[in-house]
Amino acid sequence: MYDILIKNGTVVTHEASFDWDVAIRDGKTAAVGVRGSLEGGSGGSCGGAAKEVVDASGKLVMPGLIDPHVHIHHPFKDGFSADDFYSATVAAACGGDTTVLDFAIQWDQSFDLSATAQNRNSQFEGDAVIDYSFHACPTVSSMETVEQVPRLIEAGIPSFKLYMTYSRQGRMCDDGVLYEVLKQTAQRGAVVGVHAENDAMCMFNSDQFVKKGWDVPRYFPLCKGNLVEAEAVNRVIYMNREAGGSLYLFHLTARQSLALVKEAKGRGENVTAETCTHYLLLNSDRYDREDGVNFICSPPLRSEEDREALWKGIREGFISVVSSDHCGFTAEMKRRGGGRFPATPNGLPGVELRLPAVYTEGVKKGRISINKLVEILSVNPAKVFGMYPQKGAIACGSDADITIVDPAKKKVVSAAGLHSPADWSPYDGMELCGFADTVISKGKFVVREGSFCGCRGAGRFVKRMCSER
């Protein structure tokens, strides 16, 4: 007997869509077959084949979504972003996610990277409602950092993020360590991700803009112009080529950066580009609004030309992943900067709306197919970060992580209707559709008919393994 039978839905994979039923047992996908073939009966009767039946008529059945770029309880000055590990994963689950990847950032440099990762795991344990992992994020430019790489890979953390900026915050690693980590990971099939912005340009521009009094939001995209990102992307692509590594570009925003990715892929280099929901839906006009300070994030929101270039990059396969880059600061936290972008915490809340945002602006508007949506929100994150086919697949033996989407459900976005403690949304007032109706994590319901029903602490650390080279 199956635990759950999902019937009458359209199963969507990255390759095609099928009139399939899906059966779940003991936390795994146990069987997939044409409609009616798993019931042990006919005419819509379960026939004793499952303890519980989910009728997905008119709905889309997808592999559980994976958000590989979230910042939970993220520090800024003497405080933290509003969400904790429970509320953030509840919001993620209600947005259709069954796995999130956060960051083990080496804020306290007296702890090595391994101890930093262990600490991050302990913060998730007991609170996360869905599965999780994190990228190791070194901040110390030393050989000790490089020597930690093999140990972390063996511990099931085969992805790293290095900041190419934020030297004044103590987050940046220099190019020497970046290149050495690229070489170490190349030997072991792991992945190096970067926040690609030219630090010297960022610092110089910021200082000059402040001196001139150009520190209000509308100047922010000029302070961190497209060149700031593209130069860093160009530099790290060259380093990756020399190292023979696997490079992941977090939150790519600029059309010039995209052109560099196309060139690198054309040479056969292993470069994966990610962009984020807000860069696909919003542009730099937001900085002209009265609440423009809310939209301070790095890299900044770009021009309409950049926004359309990103959608084209997704269609053509040069952008492989769309994340939320969720960082849930409240409007009051944003205002603490006094309206000045250098003093404002960077980041936007958004983990709960990644699915409907991409569905509405991508699928409904004909920019991408529904299969491409599954590819960029589930399959590719699982493949890039060493979880496929345990995650990101509806296949026998895979984790029973399933997201059932109601394409007809429409909702006008309001922060009051979301689960994040952040009291505003970048998409406030927008009408979106394609919301998660039911979410199943490892064979257990976490969302039913749009309402959260999961358990605190049900999420588990996912030990990941990227392929050896």
C-alpha positions as CSV (number, residue, x, y, z in Angstrom):
1,M,0.0,0.0,0.0
2,Y,1.2,3.5,-0.9
3,D,1.1,6.3,1.7
4,I,0.0,8.9,-0.8
5,L,-1.3,8.7,-4.3
6,I,-1.3,11.9,-6.4
7,K,-3.7,11.4,-9.3
8,N,-5.2,13.3,-12.3
9,G,-2.5,16.0,-12.3
10,T,0.0,17.0,-15.0
11,V,3.5,16.0,-14.0
12,V,6.0,18.6,-15.2
13,T,9.7,17.8,-15.6
14,H,12.4,19.8,-17.2
15,E,12.0,17.8,-20.4
16,A,8.2,17.4,-20.9
17,S,4.8,17.3,-19.3
18,F,2.9,14.0,-18.7
19,D,-0.5,12.8,-17.7
20,W,1.0,10.7,-14.8
21,D,0.0,9.6,-11.3
22,V,2.6,9.6,-8.6
23,A,2.8,7.2,-5.6
24,I,4.7,7.8,-2.4
25,R,5.8,5.3,0.2
26,D,8.3,5.7,3.2
27,G,9.3,9.1,2.2
28,K,10.3,8.2,-1.4
29,T,8.7,8.2,-4.8
30,A,7.6,4.6,-5.1
31,A,5.9,4.6,-8.5
32,V,5.1,6.8,-11.5
33,G,2.6,5.7,-14.1
34,V,-0.1,6.9,-16.6
35,R,-3.3,8.1,-15.0
36,G,-5.3,5.3,-13.3
37,S,-2.5,2.8,-13.6
38,L,-1.4,3.0,-9.9
39,E,-4.9,2.8,-8.3
40,G,-5.6,-0.9,-8.3
41,G,-9.0,0.0,-9.6
42,S,-10.7,2.3,-12.0
43,G,-13.2,5.1,-12.4
44,G,-11.4,7.4,-9.9
45,S,-11.5,4.9,-7.1
46,C,-8.3,4.3,-5.1
47,G,-9.1,0.6,-4.9
48,G,-7.1,0.3,-1.6
49,A,-3.9,1.2,-3.3
50,A,-3.1,4.2,-1.0
51,K,-3.8,5.5,2.5
52,E,-4.5,8.9,1.2
53,V,-5.3,10.3,-2.3
54,V,-4.6,13.8,-3.6
55,D,-6.7,14.7,-6.5
56,A,-4.6,17.1,-8.6
57,S,-7.1,17.7,-11.4
58,G,-6.2,20.9,-13.2
59,K,-3.0,21.3,-11.3
60,L,0.7,20.9,-12.1
61,V,2.8,18.3,-10.2
62,M,6.5,19.3,-10.0
63,P,9.6,18.1,-8.2
64,G,9.9,20.0,-5.0
65,L,11.5,23.4,-5.6
66,I,15.0,24.2,-4.4
67,D,16.1,27.8,-3.5
68,P,19.9,27.7,-3.5
69,H,20.4,31.3,-2.3
70,V,18.7,32.5,0.9
71,H,20.1,34.5,3.9
72,I,18.3,33.6,7.1
73,H,18.8,35.6,10.3
74,H,21.4,37.7,8.5
75,P,23.4,40.1,10.6
76,F,23.7,43.9,9.9
77,K,25.5,46.1,12.4
78,D,24.1,45.3,15.8
79,G,21.1,43.3,14.7
80,F,19.7,40.6,12.4
81,S,17.2,40.3,9.6
82,A,13.7,39.6,10.9
83,D,13.2,35.9,10.2
84,D,14.5,33.0,12.1
85,F,15.1,29.4,10.9
86,Y,11.5,28.4,11.6
87,S,9.7,31.4,10.1
88,A,12.0,31.5,7.0
89,T,11.5,27.8,6.2
90,V,7.8,28.1,6.7
91,A,7.7,30.9,4.2
92,A,9.8,28.9,1.8
93,A,7.6,25.8,2.1
94,C,4.5,27.9,1.5
95,G,6.3,29.2,-1.6
96,G,6.7,25.6,-2.9
97,D,10.2,25.0,-1.7
98,T,11.2,21.6,-0.2
99,T,14.9,22.5,0.2
100,V,16.8,25.7,0.8
101,L,20.6,26.5,0.8
102,D,21.8,29.2,3.1
103,F,25.4,30.3,3.9
104,A,27.8,29.4,6.6
105,I,29.6,32.7,6.7
106,Q,32.8,33.0,8.7
107,W,31.7,36.1,10.6
108,D,33.8,35.1,13.6
109,Q,37.3,34.6,12.2
110,S,38.5,32.9,15.3
111,F,36.5,29.8,14.1
112,D,37.7,27.9,11.1
113,L,35.4,27.1,8.2
114,S,34.5,23.6,9.6
115,A,33.4,25.0,13.0
116,T,31.5,27.7,11.2
117,A,29.6,25.1,9.2
118,Q,28.8,23.1,12.3
119,N,27.5,26.2,14.0
120,R,25.2,27.0,11.1
121,N,23.9,23.4,11.1
122,S,23.1,23.7,14.8
123,Q,21.1,26.8,14.1
124,F,18.9,25.0,11.6
125,E,18.5,21.9,13.6
126,G,15.2,21.7,15.5
127,D,13.7,24.6,13.7
128,A,13.7,24.0,9.9
129,V,10.5,22.6,8.5
130,I,12.0,21.5,5.2
131,D,15.4,20.2,4.3
132,Y,18.4,22.5,4.1
133,S,22.1,22.8,3.4
134,F,24.5,25.7,3.1
135,H,27.5,27.0,1.2
136,A,30.7,27.4,3.1
137,C,31.7,31.1,3.0
138,P,35.3,31.9,4.0
139,T,36.3,35.4,5.0
140,V,39.9,34.8,5.9
141,S,42.5,35.1,3.1
142,S,45.0,32.5,4.3
143,M,46.3,29.1,3.4
144,E,44.3,27.8,6.4
145,T,41.2,28.6,4.4
146,V,42.4,26.6,1.4
147,E,43.3,23.6,3.5
148,Q,39.8,23.5,4.9
149,V,38.3,22.8,1.5
150,P,38.8,19.0,1.3
151,R,37.4,18.6,4.9
152,L,34.2,20.4,4.0
153,I,33.7,18.5,0.8
154,E,34.0,15.2,2.8
155,A,31.4,16.5,5.2
156,G,28.9,16.9,2.4
157,I,29.4,20.6,1.8
158,P,30.8,20.7,-1.8
159,S,30.0,24.3,-2.5
160,F,31.7,27.5,-1.5
161,K,30.9,31.2,-1.8
162,L,33.6,33.9,-1.8
163,Y,32.8,37.6,-1.8
164,M,34.8,39.7,-4.2
165,T,33.7,42.8,-2.3
166,Y,32.7,44.0,1.2
167,S,36.3,44.4,2.3
168,R,35.3,46.9,4.9
169,Q,32.8,44.5,6.4
170,G,35.4,41.8,6.7
171,R,33.6,39.5,4.2
172,M,35.9,39.7,1.2
173,C,38.5,37.1,0.3
174,D,41.3,38.2,-1.9
175,D,42.0,36.9,-5.4
176,G,44.9,34.8,-4.2
177,V,42.6,32.7,-2.0
178,L,39.9,32.7,-4.6
179,Y,42.2,31.2,-7.2
180,E,43.5,28.6,-4.8
181,V,40.0,27.5,-3.8
182,L,39.1,27.2,-7.5
183,K,42.1,24.9,-8.0
184,Q,41.2,22.8,-4.9
185,T,37.6,22.4,-5.9
186,A,38.5,21.6,-9.5
187,Q,40.4,18.5,-8.3
188,R,37.4,17.3,-6.3
189,G,34.5,18.2,-8.5
190,A,33.1,20.8,-6.1
191,V,31.7,24.3,-6.9
192,V,32.9,27.8,-6.2
193,G,30.3,30.5,-6.2
194,V,31.1,34.2,-6.0
195,H,29.5,37.5,-5.3
196,A,31.1,39.3,-8.2
197,E,31.6,43.0,-7.7
198,N,34.8,45.0,-8.0
199,D,35.6,46.0,-4.5
200,A,37.9,48.9,-5.3
201,M,35.3,50.4,-7.6
202,C,32.5,49.9,-5.0
203,M,34.5,51.6,-2.3
204,F,35.8,54.4,-4.4
205,N,32.4,55.2,-5.9
206,S,30.7,55.1,-2.5
207,D,33.2,57.5,-0.9
208,Q,32.9,59.9,-3.8
209,F,29.1,59.8,-3.9
210,V,28.9,60.4,-0.1
211,K,31.3,63.4,-0.5
212,K,29.0,64.9,-3.2
213,G,25.8,64.2,-1.2
214,W,24.7,61.6,-3.8
215,D,23.8,59.0,-1.1
216,V,20.1,58.7,-1.6
217,P,18.6,55.6,-3.3
218,R,18.3,57.0,-6.9
219,Y,22.1,57.2,-7.0
220,F,22.7,53.6,-5.8
221,P,22.6,51.9,-9.3
222,L,25.1,54.5,-10.5
223,C,27.4,53.8,-7.6
224,K,27.4,50.1,-8.4
225,G,27.0,50.3,-12.2
226,N,27.1,47.4,-14.6
227,L,30.9,47.7,-15.0
228,V,31.4,47.0,-11.3
229,E,29.8,43.6,-11.7
230,A,31.0,42.8,-15.2
231,E,34.7,43.5,-14.4
232,A,34.6,41.0,-11.5
233,V,32.7,38.4,-13.6
234,N,35.4,38.8,-16.3
235,R,38.2,38.4,-13.8
236,V,36.8,35.3,-12.0
237,I,35.9,33.6,-15.3
238,Y,39.5,34.0,-16.4
239,M,40.7,32.5,-13.0
240,N,38.3,29.6,-13.4
241,R,39.5,28.9,-16.9
242,E,43.1,28.7,-15.7
243,A,42.1,26.5,-12.7
244,G,39.8,24.2,-14.7
245,G,37.2,24.6,-12.0
246,S,33.4,24.9,-11.7
247,L,32.2,28.4,-11.3
248,Y,28.8,29.6,-10.1
249,L,27.9,33.3,-10.4
250,F,25.4,34.3,-7.7
251,H,22.8,37.0,-8.7
252,L,24.0,38.0,-12.1
253,T,22.2,41.2,-13.2
254,A,24.0,43.0,-16.0
255,R,23.7,42.3,-19.7
256,Q,27.5,42.8,-20.0
257,S,28.1,40.0,-17.5
258,L,25.7,37.8,-19.4
259,A,27.7,38.3,-22.6
260,L,30.8,37.1,-20.7
261,V,29.0,34.0,-19.6
262,K,27.9,33.2,-23.1
263,E,31.5,33.5,-24.3
264,A,32.8,31.3,-21.5
265,K,30.2,28.6,-22.2
266,G,31.0,28.9,-25.9
267,R,34.6,27.9,-25.0
268,G,33.3,24.9,-23.1
269,E,34.1,26.3,-19.7
270,N,32.1,25.2,-16.6
271,V,30.3,28.4,-15.7
272,T,26.8,28.5,-14.3
273,A,24.9,31.8,-13.9
274,E,22.1,32.5,-11.5
275,T,19.8,35.5,-11.4
276,C,17.1,36.4,-8.8
277,T,13.4,37.0,-8.9
278,H,13.6,40.7,-8.2
279,Y,16.0,41.3,-11.1
280,L,13.4,39.6,-13.4
281,L,10.4,41.6,-12.2
282,L,11.7,45.0,-11.1
283,N,14.0,47.7,-12.5
284,S,15.9,50.6,-11.2
285,D,12.9,52.9,-11.3
286,R,12.1,51.6,-7.8
287,Y,14.9,53.8,-6.4
288,D,12.9,56.9,-7.5
289,R,10.0,56.0,-5.3
290,E,9.3,57.4,-1.8
291,D,10.1,53.9,-0.4
292,G,13.1,53.5,-2.7
293,V,15.4,52.7,0.3
294,N,13.5,49.4,0.7
295,F,14.9,48.2,-2.6
296,I,18.6,48.6,-1.7
297,C,20.3,45.3,-2.6
298,S,23.6,44.3,-4.1
299,P,23.9,44.2,-7.0
300,P,21.3,46.9,-7.5
301,L,18.2,46.6,-9.6
302,R,19.1,47.4,-13.2
303,S,17.6,48.9,-16.3
304,E,14.7,47.6,-18.3
305,E,17.2,46.6,-21.0
306,D,19.1,44.5,-18.5
307,R,15.9,42.9,-17.2
308,E,14.8,41.7,-20.6
309,A,18.3,40.5,-21.3
310,L,18.1,38.2,-18.3
311,W,14.8,36.7,-19.5
312,K,16.5,36.1,-22.9
313,G,19.4,34.5,-21.1
314,I,17.1,32.1,-19.3
315,R,15.4,31.1,-22.5
316,E,18.7,30.5,-24.3
317,G,20.1,28.5,-21.4
318,F,22.9,30.9,-20.4
319,I,21.2,31.6,-17.0
320,S,20.5,28.2,-15.4
321,V,19.1,29.1,-12.0
322,V,16.7,31.6,-10.5
323,S,16.9,32.1,-6.7
324,S,15.2,34.5,-4.3
325,D,18.3,35.8,-2.5
326,H,15.9,36.2,0.3
327,C,17.1,38.5,3.1
328,G,14.1,39.7,5.2
329,F,14.8,43.1,6.7
330,T,11.7,45.0,7.8
331,A,10.8,48.5,6.5
332,E,11.8,49.9,9.9
333,M,15.2,48.2,9.6
334,K,15.6,49.7,6.2
335,R,14.8,53.2,7.6
336,R,17.6,53.0,10.2
337,G,20.0,54.1,7.4
338,G,18.3,57.5,7.4
339,G,17.5,57.3,3.7
340,R,21.2,56.9,2.8
341,F,22.1,53.8,0.8
342,P,25.6,53.3,2.4
343,A,24.0,52.9,5.8
344,T,21.0,50.8,4.7
345,P,21.0,47.0,5.1
346,N,21.1,45.2,1.7
347,G,18.6,42.6,0.8
348,L,14.9,42.0,-0.1
349,P,12.5,39.5,1.3
350,G,11.1,37.1,-1.4
351,V,11.5,33.4,-0.6
352,E,7.7,32.8,-0.6
353,L,7.0,34.4,-3.9
354,R,9.7,33.1,-6.2
355,L,7.4,30.5,-7.8
356,P,4.4,32.7,-8.5
357,A,6.6,35.5,-9.7
358,V,8.5,33.4,-12.2
359,Y,5.2,31.7,-13.2
360,T,3.4,34.9,-13.8
361,E,6.1,36.9,-15.5
362,G,7.7,34.0,-17.2
363,V,5.2,31.3,-18.1
364,K,2.0,33.3,-18.3
365,K,3.6,36.0,-20.4
366,G,5.2,33.5,-22.8
367,R,8.8,34.3,-21.9
368,I,9.6,30.7,-20.8
369,S,7.9,27.3,-20.8
370,I,6.6,25.6,-17.7
371,N,9.3,23.0,-18.3
372,K,12.0,25.7,-18.2
373,L,10.4,26.9,-14.9
374,V,11.0,23.5,-13.4
375,E,14.5,23.4,-14.7
376,I,15.6,26.7,-13.2
377,L,13.7,26.4,-9.9
378,S,14.3,22.7,-9.1
379,V,16.3,20.5,-11.4
380,N,19.4,22.7,-12.1
381,P,19.9,23.7,-8.4
382,A,19.8,20.0,-7.5
383,K,22.3,19.1,-10.3
384,V,24.7,22.0,-9.7
385,F,24.9,21.6,-6.0
386,G,25.1,17.8,-5.7
387,M,21.6,16.7,-4.8
388,Y,20.3,15.2,-8.0
389,P,18.4,12.8,-8.3
390,Q,17.8,12.6,-4.6
391,K,16.2,16.0,-5.0
392,G,14.9,17.8,-8.1
393,A,13.3,14.7,-9.7
394,I,10.0,12.8,-9.7
395,A,11.5,9.3,-10.1
396,C,11.4,6.0,-8.3
397,G,13.8,6.2,-5.3
398,S,14.0,9.9,-5.2
399,D,12.9,11.8,-2.1
400,A,9.2,12.3,-2.2
401,D,9.5,16.1,-2.5
402,I,6.6,17.3,-4.5
403,T,5.1,20.7,-5.2
404,I,1.6,20.9,-6.6
405,V,0.8,24.2,-8.3
406,D,-2.6,25.7,-9.0
407,P,-2.1,27.7,-12.2
408,A,-5.5,29.4,-11.9
409,K,-5.0,30.7,-8.3
410,K,-4.5,34.5,-8.4
411,K,-3.6,36.7,-5.5
412,V,-2.7,40.4,-5.0
413,V,0.5,40.4,-3.0
414,S,0.3,41.9,0.5
415,A,2.8,41.4,3.2
416,A,0.0,40.6,5.6
417,G,-0.8,37.5,3.5
418,L,2.7,36.1,3.7
419,H,4.5,34.1,6.3
420,S,7.7,36.1,6.6
421,P,8.0,38.5,9.6
422,A,9.2,41.1,7.1
423,D,6.4,43.7,7.0
424,W,6.7,44.5,3.3
425,S,7.2,42.8,0.0
426,P,9.0,44.0,-3.1
427,Y,6.0,42.8,-5.0
428,D,3.3,44.5,-2.9
429,G,0.2,45.2,-5.0
430,M,1.1,42.9,-7.9
431,E,-1.3,40.3,-9.0
432,L,0.4,37.0,-9.2
433,C,-0.8,33.5,-10.1
434,G,0.6,29.9,-10.0
435,F,0.9,29.5,-6.3
436,A,1.8,26.3,-4.5
437,D,-1.4,24.5,-3.4
438,T,0.2,21.4,-1.8
439,V,3.8,20.7,-0.8
440,I,5.1,17.3,0.3
441,S,8.5,17.0,1.9
442,K,10.0,13.5,2.2
443,G,6.5,12.0,1.9
444,K,4.9,14.3,4.6
445,F,2.5,17.2,3.9
446,V,3.9,20.6,4.8
447,V,1.3,22.6,2.9
448,R,-2.2,21.6,2.1
449,E,-4.6,23.7,0.1
450,G,-2.3,26.7,0.6
451,S,-2.1,26.4,4.4
452,F,1.0,25.4,6.3
453,C,0.7,22.1,8.2
454,G,4.3,21.1,8.7
455,C,6.3,20.4,11.8
456,R,9.1,22.4,13.4
457,G,12.3,20.4,13.2
458,A,11.2,18.1,10.4
459,G,13.9,19.5,8.0
460,R,17.2,17.6,7.8
461,F,20.7,18.6,6.6
462,V,21.2,17.3,3.1
463,K,24.7,15.8,2.7
464,R,25.6,16.7,-0.9
465,M,28.2,15.2,-3.2
466,C,29.3,16.7,-6.5
467,S,30.9,14.4,-9.1
468,E,34.6,13.7,-9.2
469,R,36.5,15.0,-12.2
